[in-house]
Amino acid sequence: MTFRSDADLSGKRASSGRGGGRGKTLAAGGGLGTLVMVGLFLLMGGNPGDLGQILGQQPGQTQVEPARDPAAGRSSGGTGEGEDAFAHCQTPEDGNKYDDCRVMYAAISVDRMWAELLPQQAGIDYVEPGRVIFDGAVQTGCGTASASTGPFYCPVDQSAYFDTSFFDQLRRFGADNAPLAQMYIVAHEFGHHVQNLEGTLGLSNYNDPGADSNAVKIELQADCYAEIWAHYADKGDNAMLQTITNEQAQDAIDAARAVGDDNIQQRSGGQVRPDTWTHGSSQQRAEAFLTGYGHGTMSTCDFLERGVYNN
């Protein structure tokens, strides 16, 4: 998945460094990034015994790494403010080359889709979320986050957070389709923002898991919303992405299957326990992908069975 050479990059720029003040609300989608990394690792035949090596820092560690050269694929630092950290993000090719530029451009593409679709299909005005790209650790409205958290959405400050060192880990373990995973993660976290605007995000409760739990339904809907974006991202004269090939789509489906709770439990040597699921089975996640990608409508992503959509 690459950006077109004539892609219009005008839109909301990302910020770096600190988010909002401390809060007690748990972030939605926290850990999705880690699931993607684990799933892709297993999908490529990685040794389950090596899983501990790819989980990075343990929760609670908040050491911020020093500034990085953008040419290494990261944003230039985890403590800067404003747009200066992303001065190297100027052309579509920068989005194909640098992780932080790719995340920022993908966010612009997702914004454009929801700005048109959300009022049409849900009767809700779309408000662009914040997007913070950091390296190492960051203070958010939901508390302190580090690379081990994985990309996540914080409803307190209505911002999505992405640590580029997480993407470095994906690449280090041979995830050649990392660009695809990165864009999917961005669209998924923005899906949680849409749920926040809909007033349904708070229904998720990771302390009450299970195959039929609201936690799973919210995550599957965010998957489905992400693929609504993929449905439209390469279409029309103003599309930012080049045509998504069948091979790329199949890679995405395989990745969705890889991050199913059952697959991760089984391949990491544990017992498959549907009562502990928080993100859905391999089949559920693949079906959510195919539903959003194939139809491009919010009504087909109505896992909460609200029946409020106009399509």
Buried (B, 14 or more C-beta within 10 A) or exposed (E): BBBBEEBEBEBEBBBBBBBBEEBEEBBBBBBBBBBBBBBBBBBEEBEBEEBEEBBBBEEEEBEBBEBBEBEEBBBBBBBBEEEEBBEBBEBBEBBBBBBBBBBBBBBBBBBBBBBEBBEEBBEBEBBBBBBBBBBBBBBBBBBBBBBBBBBBBBBBBBBBBBBBBBBBBBBEBEBEBBBBBBBBBBBBBBBBBBBBBBEBBEEBEBEEBBBEBBBBBBBBBBBBBBBBBBBBBBEEEEBBBBEBEEEBBEBBBBBBBBBBBBBBBBBEEEEBEBEBBBBBBBEBBBBBBBBBBEBBBBBBBBBBEEEBBEE
